[in-house]
Amino acid sequence: MKKLLNFVLPLKSFAAMIFSGFICAYMVTGTLYSIILKDPFNYTIPFVFVLQGLVLSIVISSLWVIILGDTIIKKMRYLPRLIIFSISLMVVLVLCLLTFFAIPTDWAKLWLIVAGLVVMGIIALSILFELYYRITGKRYTEMLREYQSKIKL
């Protein structure tokens, strides 16, 4: 039970953050979209968007926990996992794009813009984590070398 909770709680938290990002990005992008195209923006969120945003946020957070988390894949370096995560995220976004070509709606283009922004933000966040891990690793390696050289003296 403890292992299940250790897996589900980060998944739930990250999915909630992604979903909130979808909703906020939808409102901001909708406002900018209406200003640029001089088309009135209806500030209601379609129910289908909420469902698809919920499913997409669960899929993205599941990929994050499975591929980038240390609970399932433990021995693979972070950069190959980041590449696998980015490619799988792009596949998910392409599947969403193909789904929306089959469902013609007024807001599908706006939803695709929002989904693309969220996916790019998550990939950027992942790259920032990679840079942070590399910098931290180099710092610890330097400290370890200094410590080892002091012990030898």
Secondary structure, DSSP 8 states (H G I E B T S, - for coil): -HHHHHHHHHHHHHHHHHHHHHHHHHHHHHHHHHHHHT--------HHHHHHHHHHHHHHHHHIIIIISTTT--SS-HHHHHHHHHHHHHHHHHHHHHHHHHS--SSHHHHHHHHHHHHHHHHHHHHHHHHHHHHHHHHHHHHHHHHHHHHH-
